[in-house]
Amino acid sequence: MEAGKQTYDKKYQDILPLIKQVIEIQKIQTNKHEFDMISDQEHFTVMGDKDKLLQLFNNVISNAVKYSPDGGNVTVKVYQKEHAVYIDIQDEGIGIPSEAIGQLFTKFYRVDNSDMRKIGGTGLGLAIVKEIVKAHGGDITVQSEWKKGTTFTVVLPLLYEVQYDEETISTNDNRKSVVIVEDDKSLATLLQVELKESGFHVRYFNNGEDALNSIHQQKPEVVVLDIMLGENKLDGWDVLRHLKENTETEKIPILISSALDERSKGLELGVCEFLIKPYQPSKLSKTILQLLLKRQEHEGEIMIPSDKEE
């Protein structure tokens, strides 16, 4: 890391599953601590290296366990402020002396008191955490009171918010068009970026009314549709029925993306595929490609050269 030769394989990552994974591992290793995770959103998408982020959260959360040797609660709060995600890791442990806080992220630094010496360690964990956070364009701070616990706060930049893309497709644009109808902005961002990187033109809407208006004006090749659309007037089933009952849109392939497992109902209403959340965004792009391939085969659009053709 110090030589600048540490490689990072950064991809679009939802950090909540990573934190949950670390918490599940820590639960196995202690019977004195209770863990609580609080989040004000379902998804927080960052550009990051999965393994390094796991190492980051493991180091900080395991420290919360280690430095509360008598047990207690470890609380992880995840929330958004402006364009960043904040992760508070709070324990009820022995705390950190105020004079030591400024040195915590220095390599090999150890607090020089009897309570800390009993716990042991190399003094490298937090230095590594600091480097990983910096490599992700973030920051880490600490607040603590001796004998009353500590809170580490990791700050990471969020990916840009999803754009309501009304761009029309030009006649020389060969990209296939996909409409996403999803009220979760963080998830929509993740899906939109994945599909654009896979070569699709993407239009996104967080409500059924706007989506239907756009679909009628410019028909897409595929519609990705959530069932639960919050407090919007139309839910996913309403949008689906409207599209299937209209002769101009009835043949557009509909892919349901939902946390509700209502596959049988969807198939009865004419849905082509049904993905249950959570799933990897790459699965969506692969599923759409398979849908389009089946459609082309059905319509006879795939040209196979004869043996005489080069």
C-alpha positions as CSV (number, residue, x, y, z in Angstrom):
1,M,0.0,0.0,0.0
2,E,2.7,2.5,0.9
3,A,4.5,1.8,-2.4
4,G,1.3,2.6,-4.3
5,K,1.4,-0.9,-5.8
6,Q,-1.8,-2.2,-4.2
7,T,-4.3,-3.1,-6.9
8,Y,-8.0,-2.5,-6.6
9,D,-10.6,-4.2,-8.7
10,K,-13.3,-1.6,-8.4
11,K,-16.9,-2.4,-9.6
12,Y,-20.3,-1.2,-8.6
13,Q,-21.0,-2.5,-5.1
14,D,-24.0,-2.4,-2.9
15,I,-22.3,-2.1,0.5
16,L,-25.2,-3.4,2.7
17,P,-24.7,-7.1,1.8
18,L,-21.0,-6.7,2.5
19,I,-21.6,-5.3,6.0
20,K,-24.2,-8.0,6.7
21,Q,-21.7,-10.6,5.6
22,V,-19.1,-9.3,8.1
23,I,-21.7,-9.1,10.9
24,E,-22.7,-12.7,10.3
25,I,-19.1,-13.8,10.6
26,Q,-18.6,-11.8,13.8
27,K,-21.7,-13.3,15.4
28,I,-20.2,-16.7,15.1
29,Q,-17.1,-15.7,17.0
30,T,-18.7,-14.2,20.1
31,N,-21.5,-15.0,22.5
32,K,-21.1,-11.8,24.5
33,H,-22.2,-9.3,22.0
34,E,-25.5,-8.3,20.3
35,F,-25.4,-6.9,16.8
36,D,-27.8,-4.4,15.3
37,M,-27.8,-3.0,11.8
38,I,-29.9,0.1,10.9
39,S,-30.3,1.5,7.5
40,D,-32.5,4.3,6.0
41,Q,-32.4,2.8,2.5
42,E,-32.4,-0.6,0.9
43,H,-29.3,0.0,-1.3
44,F,-26.1,2.1,-1.2
45,T,-24.1,1.8,-4.4
46,V,-20.4,2.7,-4.4
47,M,-17.5,2.1,-6.8
48,G,-15.3,-0.2,-4.8
49,D,-13.2,-3.4,-4.5
50,K,-15.4,-6.0,-2.9
51,D,-12.5,-7.8,-1.1
52,K,-11.0,-4.6,0.2
53,L,-14.3,-3.3,1.4
54,L,-14.9,-6.5,3.2
55,Q,-11.5,-6.2,4.8
56,L,-12.3,-2.6,5.8
57,F,-15.6,-3.5,7.5
58,N,-14.2,-6.6,9.1
59,N,-11.3,-4.7,10.7
60,V,-13.5,-2.0,12.2
61,I,-16.4,-4.3,13.3
62,S,-14.0,-6.9,14.8
63,N,-12.3,-4.0,16.7
64,A,-15.6,-3.1,18.1
65,V,-16.0,-6.6,19.4
66,K,-12.4,-6.9,20.6
67,Y,-12.4,-3.6,22.5
68,S,-15.6,-4.4,24.3
69,P,-14.3,-7.5,26.1
70,D,-17.2,-7.6,28.6
71,G,-19.7,-7.7,25.7
72,G,-22.5,-5.3,24.9
73,N,-24.1,-4.0,21.8
74,V,-22.4,-3.3,18.5
75,T,-24.6,-1.1,16.3
76,V,-24.0,-0.4,12.6
77,K,-25.9,2.6,11.2
78,V,-25.9,3.2,7.5
79,Y,-27.3,6.4,6.1
80,Q,-26.9,9.0,3.3
81,K,-25.8,12.6,3.6
82,E,-25.7,14.6,0.3
83,H,-23.7,12.5,-2.1
84,A,-22.0,10.1,0.4
85,V,-22.9,7.1,2.5
86,Y,-22.0,7.2,6.2
87,I,-21.4,4.0,8.2
88,D,-21.3,4.4,12.0
89,I,-19.8,1.4,13.9
90,Q,-20.6,1.9,17.6
91,D,-19.6,-0.2,20.5
92,E,-20.1,-0.1,24.3
93,G,-16.5,-1.0,25.1
94,I,-13.5,0.5,27.0
95,G,-13.2,3.6,24.8
96,I,-10.1,5.4,23.7
97,P,-8.2,8.1,25.7
98,S,-8.6,11.5,24.1
99,E,-4.8,12.0,23.8
100,A,-4.6,8.8,21.7
101,I,-7.2,9.5,19.1
102,G,-4.9,11.5,16.8
103,Q,-2.5,8.6,16.6
104,L,-5.0,5.7,16.0
105,F,-4.4,5.4,12.2
106,T,-0.6,5.4,12.5
107,K,0.9,2.1,11.7
108,F,2.1,0.0,14.7
109,Y,0.6,2.5,17.1
110,R,-0.8,1.0,20.3
111,V,-2.5,2.8,23.2
112,D,-0.1,2.6,26.1
113,N,-2.3,1.5,29.0
114,S,-2.9,-1.7,30.8
115,D,-6.5,-2.2,29.5
116,M,-5.3,-2.0,25.8
117,R,-2.2,-4.2,26.4
118,K,-4.3,-7.0,27.7
119,I,-6.2,-7.2,24.4
120,G,-3.1,-7.3,22.1
121,G,-2.8,-6.7,18.4
122,T,-0.3,-5.5,15.8
123,G,-1.3,-1.9,15.5
124,L,-1.8,-2.3,11.8
125,G,-5.6,-2.8,11.4
126,L,-6.7,0.8,11.5
127,A,-3.7,1.9,9.4
128,I,-4.9,-0.5,6.7
129,V,-8.5,0.7,7.1
130,K,-7.3,4.3,6.5
131,E,-5.5,3.3,3.3
132,I,-8.5,1.4,1.9
133,V,-10.8,4.3,2.7
134,K,-8.5,6.8,1.0
135,A,-8.2,4.5,-2.1
136,H,-12.0,4.7,-2.4
137,G,-12.1,8.5,-2.1
138,G,-13.6,8.4,1.4
139,D,-12.7,9.2,4.9
140,I,-12.9,7.7,8.4
141,T,-13.3,9.5,11.8
142,V,-13.6,8.4,15.4
143,Q,-15.4,9.6,18.4
144,S,-14.8,8.1,21.8
145,E,-15.1,8.5,25.5
146,W,-12.9,6.6,27.9
147,K,-14.8,3.7,29.5
148,K,-18.0,4.6,27.6
149,G,-17.5,3.2,24.1
150,T,-16.3,4.3,20.6
151,T,-17.9,5.2,17.3
152,F,-16.0,4.9,14.0
153,T,-17.6,6.6,11.0
154,V,-16.6,5.5,7.5
155,V,-17.7,7.9,4.7
156,L,-17.7,6.7,1.0
157,P,-18.9,8.6,-2.0
158,L,-22.1,7.3,-3.6
159,L,-22.5,6.8,-7.3
160,Y,-24.4,9.5,-9.1
161,E,-28.1,9.4,-8.7
162,V,-30.0,7.8,-11.5
163,Q,-31.0,10.1,-14.4
164,Y,-34.5,10.3,-15.8
165,D,-33.3,9.7,-19.3
166,E,-35.7,10.9,-22.0
167,E,-33.1,10.9,-24.7
168,T,-34.5,9.7,-28.0
169,I,-32.7,7.1,-30.0
170,S,-31.4,8.3,-33.3
171,T,-31.9,6.2,-36.5
172,N,-28.2,5.2,-36.6
173,D,-28.1,4.1,-33.0
174,N,-28.0,0.3,-32.9
175,R,-28.4,0.0,-29.2
176,K,-31.5,-1.9,-27.9
177,S,-33.8,0.2,-25.7
178,V,-34.8,-0.9,-22.2
179,V,-37.2,0.9,-19.9
180,I,-36.8,0.4,-16.1
181,V,-39.7,1.1,-13.8
182,E,-38.4,1.1,-10.2
183,D,-39.0,3.4,-7.3
184,D,-35.8,2.5,-5.4
185,K,-33.3,5.1,-6.7
186,S,-30.2,3.3,-5.5
187,L,-31.2,0.0,-7.1
188,A,-32.3,1.8,-10.3
189,T,-28.8,3.4,-10.4
190,L,-27.2,0.0,-10.1
191,L,-29.4,-1.5,-12.8
192,Q,-29.1,1.5,-15.2
193,V,-25.3,1.5,-15.0
194,E,-25.1,-2.3,-15.6
195,L,-27.4,-2.2,-18.6
196,K,-25.6,0.9,-20.1
197,E,-22.2,-0.9,-19.7
198,S,-23.7,-3.9,-21.5
199,G,-24.6,-1.7,-24.5
200,F,-28.3,-0.9,-23.9
201,H,-30.0,2.4,-24.2
202,V,-31.9,2.9,-20.9
203,R,-34.8,5.0,-19.9
204,Y,-35.7,5.1,-16.1
205,F,-38.9,6.0,-14.4
206,N,-40.0,5.8,-10.7
207,N,-43.7,5.7,-11.5
208,G,-46.0,3.8,-13.8
209,E,-47.7,6.9,-15.3
210,D,-44.6,8.5,-16.7
211,A,-43.3,5.1,-17.9
212,L,-46.5,4.3,-19.8
213,N,-46.4,7.8,-21.5
214,S,-42.8,7.3,-22.6
215,I,-43.4,3.7,-23.8
216,H,-46.3,4.7,-26.0
217,Q,-44.2,7.5,-27.5
218,Q,-41.2,5.3,-28.2
219,K,-41.6,1.6,-27.7
220,P,-38.6,-0.2,-26.1
221,E,-37.4,-3.7,-26.8
222,V,-37.8,-4.7,-23.1
223,V,-39.5,-3.4,-20.0
224,V,-38.0,-4.1,-16.5
225,L,-40.9,-3.6,-14.1
226,D,-41.1,-3.6,-10.3
227,I,-44.4,-4.6,-8.7
228,M,-44.3,-2.4,-5.6
229,L,-44.0,1.3,-6.7
230,G,-44.4,2.9,-3.3
231,E,-47.3,5.4,-3.0
232,N,-47.7,5.9,-6.8
233,K,-51.1,5.7,-8.3
234,L,-50.3,2.7,-10.5
235,D,-48.4,-0.4,-9.2
236,G,-46.5,-2.8,-11.4
237,W,-49.5,-5.1,-12.0
238,D,-51.5,-2.0,-13.3
239,V,-48.7,-1.1,-15.7
240,L,-48.4,-4.7,-16.9
241,R,-52.1,-5.0,-17.6
242,H,-52.2,-1.7,-19.5
243,L,-49.3,-2.8,-21.7
244,K,-50.8,-6.3,-22.4
245,E,-54.3,-4.9,-23.2
246,N,-53.0,-2.4,-25.7
247,T,-52.4,-3.8,-29.2
248,E,-49.4,-1.5,-29.8
249,T,-47.5,-2.7,-26.7
250,E,-48.8,-6.2,-26.1
251,K,-45.8,-7.9,-27.7
252,I,-43.1,-6.0,-25.7
253,P,-41.3,-8.5,-23.5
254,I,-41.9,-7.7,-19.8
255,L,-39.4,-8.7,-17.1
256,I,-40.5,-8.4,-13.5
257,S,-37.9,-7.4,-10.9
258,S,-39.5,-7.7,-7.5
259,A,-38.9,-8.8,-3.9
260,L,-42.3,-10.5,-4.1
261,D,-42.3,-14.0,-5.4
262,E,-45.4,-13.9,-7.5
263,R,-44.0,-15.7,-10.5
264,S,-47.2,-17.7,-11.3
265,K,-49.3,-14.6,-11.4
266,G,-46.8,-12.8,-13.6
267,L,-46.6,-15.7,-16.1
268,E,-50.4,-15.8,-16.2
269,L,-50.4,-12.1,-17.2
270,G,-47.8,-12.5,-19.9
271,V,-44.5,-11.8,-18.2
272,C,-41.5,-13.3,-19.9
273,E,-39.1,-13.5,-17.0
274,F,-39.3,-13.0,-13.2
275,L,-36.3,-12.0,-11.1
276,I,-36.5,-12.1,-7.3
277,K,-34.6,-9.4,-5.5
278,P,-31.9,-9.3,-4.4
279,Y,-29.9,-10.4,-7.5
280,Q,-26.7,-9.4,-9.1
281,P,-27.2,-6.7,-11.8
282,S,-25.2,-8.8,-14.3
283,K,-28.0,-11.4,-14.1
284,L,-30.5,-8.8,-15.4
285,S,-28.4,-7.9,-18.5
286,K,-27.8,-11.6,-19.2
287,T,-31.5,-12.3,-18.9
288,I,-32.4,-9.4,-21.2
289,L,-29.9,-10.7,-23.8
290,Q,-31.4,-14.1,-23.7
291,L,-34.9,-12.7,-24.1
292,L,-33.9,-10.7,-27.1
293,L,-32.1,-13.7,-28.6
294,K,-35.2,-15.9,-28.2
295,R,-37.3,-13.2,-29.8
296,Q,-35.0,-12.9,-32.8
297,E,-35.0,-16.7,-33.2
298,H,-38.8,-16.7,-33.1
299,E,-39.1,-13.9,-35.6
300,G,-36.5,-15.4,-37.9
301,E,-34.1,-12.5,-37.7
302,I,-30.9,-14.4,-37.1
303,M,-29.1,-15.0,-40.4
304,I,-26.9,-18.1,-40.6
305,P,-24.5,-18.1,-43.5
306,S,-24.4,-21.1,-45.8
307,D,-21.3,-23.2,-46.3
308,K,-20.6,-21.4,-49.5
309,E,-20.5,-18.0,-47.9
310,E,-17.3,-16.8,-46.3
